[in-house]
Amino acid sequence: MIRVIVVDDQTLVRQGIRSLLDLTDDIEVVGEADDGMAALAAIEEHAPDVVLLDLRMPRHDGIWVLRALRERADGSPPVLVLTTFDNDTLVLDAMRAGACGYLLKDVTLERLTRAIRVLADGGTLISPSITDRLLRAVRRRRPADDDLPAIQRLTEREVEVLRLVAEGYSNREIAQALFLAEGTVKNHVSTMLLKLGARDRTNAVLRALHANLLD
């Protein structure tokens, strides 16, 4: 079972997501939280495989949660942002803070469960529409801490892999799409992260967008 925590300040929303996910055979909601501080406590208590996180909450919001999780010495579960706010700047802030995926709350159950499975499998979920938003936001605003190293030229194959990473494919799905061994894909991803000076897959996509590698 994929263990999930739902973080949202609206009780009805949390209950609705729980009821929908109860319809699946492989996903279980093991905890809920209504603000950022409660979210950290729930994550510590339940050790979920995936966190569904709203961004706008009282006291400590979703961006605060993402930044706090990034500072954890023992790592953190992948976070799927699930929000009503369709805002380019929020998307960029969430991804830069460590979110592994971003969906709006009008998403279908099928899309939501696929996203949860992708993140649980170690992938990211940045759909083409979200990638477009990230590209616009990155072009409007250079990161304040922009001390990126010189980006080496990626091979054609590495760019193919990076595009699929940006679309939310896991290593297994990339291997199937490109007719490669999964181990070969892992090697490409590792080399790609090194060349981009990125700490993870989401950060690699942001750096590639900033360098116009995905145009």
N, C-alpha and C positions, 0 to 999 in steps of 0.2 A: 504494500500500500504506500502511496505517496502522501506523506503527512503535511497538512497545510494549516497555516494560521491566517485568519482574515482580520485585517486592521482597517477599521472604518469608524468614524464617529457616529454614524447613523445606525441605530439598532435594526431597523427594518432592512437596510441594505445587507448587513451582516447575516441576518436570518435568511434573507432571500438567497444569498450566495451559498450559504450552508445547505439550504433545501435543494438547490440545483445540483450541487456537488454530491449530495447524498444519492443522486440518481446514477452515479457512476460506480463501477466495480473496483476501481484501482486508486481512488482519491478519497482521503478522509480528512475532514476538518477537525483538528485536535485542539484548537484554541481560538479565542477571539480577543480583540483589544479595541478600545475606543479612543486612544490617543497614543502619542509617541512613547511616553514613559511606560505605559501599560504594555505597549508592543514589545519593548526590550525585555520586560519581565516575563511575558508569555513566551518569547523566543528562548530565553534562558531556561524556562521550566519545561517546555515541550520539545525543544530541539527539532523543529520542523524541517522538512525537505525543501519547502517553498513558502515564501511569505507573499500574500496578496496585500498590497499597501495602497491606501488612499493618500493623496498628497495634502489636501487641505483639511486640517484637523485643529481643534483648539489646543492651547498650551504648546506642545511640541508636535510639529507637523511631519509630513512624510520625508521631506528633504533632511530634516534633523535626524530622523531615524536612520536614513541611509548613511549619513556621515558618521553617526555613532557606531553603526554596524561595521563600517569600514575600518574603524579604529580597534576593533576587537582583536586581541592577540591570537585567539583560537579560531579565527575565521568566522564566517557568517553564512547563513543559507542564502541562496539566490532569491532576489526580490523582483516580483512582477508588480509594477505600478498599475493600479486599476482605479481610474478616476473619471470624473465628468469634465475635467478641465482640458479643453482642446487648445493648448497654448504652446507655441514654439519654444518660448523661453523656459517654461516648466519642463518640457521634454528634455531640453539640453541640460538643465540643472539636475534633473533626476538621473540622467545617464552619466553625467560627469560625477555624480555623488555615488554611483555604484549600482544603479538598477540594471538588471539583466533583461528586462522587457518592459513594454509600455502598451497598455490597452485602454480603450475607453469603456465606460460601463454599459454602453449599448451593444456590447459584443455578444455574439451568440454563445450558447453553452458549448457547442462543438469547438469554437475558436478558443474559448477560455480553457477548456480541458486540454486541448492540444498545446497551448502555451505552457500550462503547468507541467505537462509531460516533457516538453522541450527543456525547460529550465531544470527539472529534476534530473534530466539526462546530461546535464552539463552544458547545454546550449544557451543561446540568447534568442530573444524574439524581438527583432527590430524590423517590422514590416516595411515594404517599399514606401508606403505613405508616410510612415514615421521617419524613415531615412531621408525622405525629401524635406521634412520639417527640420530635422537635425542639420541638414545641409544649409538651409536658409538661415537658421539661427547661428550656425558656426560662422557663416560668411558675414553676418551682421555684427558679430561680437567675438573678437579674439579673446581667448582665455586670459585672465589677469595674470596667471602664473605661467605664461607661455614661454617656457624655456626648453621647447622640444629640441631633441638632438636632430642632426641632419638625417633625413629619412633616406635610407638606401632604396634603390630601385627594386621593386618586387618583380619576380618572374611572372610570366603570363599565367602559369598555373596557380601561383600564390594569389594573384588578383582574382582568379576564378573562385578560389576557396574563400577569399575575403568577401566577395559579393554574396556568396551563400551564407556565410556567417552573418552578414548584415541583414539577410532575410530571415534569420532565426533558425537556420538548419543546425542540427547537432552534427558531431563528427560522423556518426553512423549514416545520417541522411546525406551528408556531403559525399561520403564514400560511395553510396548507392547512385547518387546523381552523376558523379564523375567517373564511375566504374573504376574506383581505386580501392585498395585495401584500407581498412580503418586506421591501421598503424601508419600508413603513408600520409593520410590526412592529418593525423596528430603531429607528424613531423613537419608538414607544411605549416600548420597552425603555430607550432613552436617557433619555427624560423620566421614566420610572418610577425609574431609578437616581438621577436628580437630586433628585426629590421625596423619596426615601427617604434621601438622603445616603449611598448605598451605593457601594462601590468596584467591585463586580461582582455577577453574578446571584445567586450563593450568598448573599452578604452581604445582598442585597435581600430574599431569602426570609426570612433570619433576622430582619431588622428588621421585616418585615411580620408575622411570627409574634409578635414581641415587642409589636407595636402592635395585636395581635388583628385584623389585616386579613384573615386567611385563615380565620377561624372560620366 
